[in-house]
Amino acid sequence: MKKRRRTKLVYEGQYVAEVDVELIDMNKGWSPYLSLDDAYKLDDIRNALRQGDVKSAARLARIFTLTPIAV
């Protein structure tokens, strides 16, 4: 089993969260995959952003706003 750090992006509405997670590589199955804690962390961030709670999401990730350049 090998673990490696990666950055995942979570898009929700006008926000993007940059989240550091750990991917687990195994030589069998559906590898690589997230740990259960990291999967819950991504869900928590997505739910917080969906509810407009940027402060809670910012405790777990780096938050950015998306600004349209052209319509």
C-alpha positions in Angstrom: 0.0 0.0 0.0 1.3 3.4 -1.0 0.0 6.8 0.0 0.4 10.1 -1.8 -0.8 13.6 -1.2 -2.9 15.3 -3.9 -5.0 18.5 -4.2 -8.7 18.0 -5.1 -10.9 20.8 -6.3 -14.5 21.0 -5.1 -16.8 23.2 -7.3 -20.0 24.5 -5.8 -21.9 27.5 -7.2 -19.5 30.5 -7.4 -16.9 28.9 -5.1 -14.0 26.5 -5.6 -12.4 24.8 -2.6 -8.8 23.5 -2.9 -8.5 20.5 -0.5 -5.4 18.5 0.3 -6.2 14.8 0.5 -4.3 11.5 0.6 -4.8 9.0 -2.1 -4.2 5.3 -1.3 -2.7 3.1 -4.0 -3.0 -0.7 -3.8 -2.2 -3.2 -6.4 -5.8 -4.5 -6.6 -9.3 -3.2 -6.9 -10.3 0.3 -7.7 -7.1 2.0 -6.8 -6.3 4.8 -6.0 -9.0 5.8 -3.5 -9.6 8.2 -0.7 -9.6 7.4 3.0 -13.1 7.6 4.6 -12.1 10.7 6.6 -11.0 12.5 3.4 -14.2 11.6 1.6 -16.2 13.0 4.5 -14.1 16.1 4.5 -14.9 16.7 0.8 -18.6 16.2 1.5 -18.5 18.6 4.5 -16.8 21.3 2.4 -19.3 20.8 -0.4 -22.3 21.0 1.9 -20.9 24.1 3.7 -20.4 25.9 0.4 -23.9 24.8 -0.8 -25.4 26.4 2.3 -23.2 29.6 1.8 -21.2 28.9 5.0 -17.8 29.9 3.6 -16.4 30.4 7.1 -16.8 26.7 8.0 -15.5 25.5 4.6 -12.4 27.8 5.0 -11.5 25.8 8.1 -10.9 22.7 6.0 -9.8 24.1 2.7 -8.6 27.1 0.7 -11.7 28.8 -0.8 -11.8 30.9 -4.0 -14.6 32.6 -5.8 -15.2 32.2 -9.6 -15.7 35.3 -11.6 -17.1 35.1 -15.1 -14.9 36.9 -17.7 -17.2 36.8 -20.7 -20.9 36.0 -21.1 
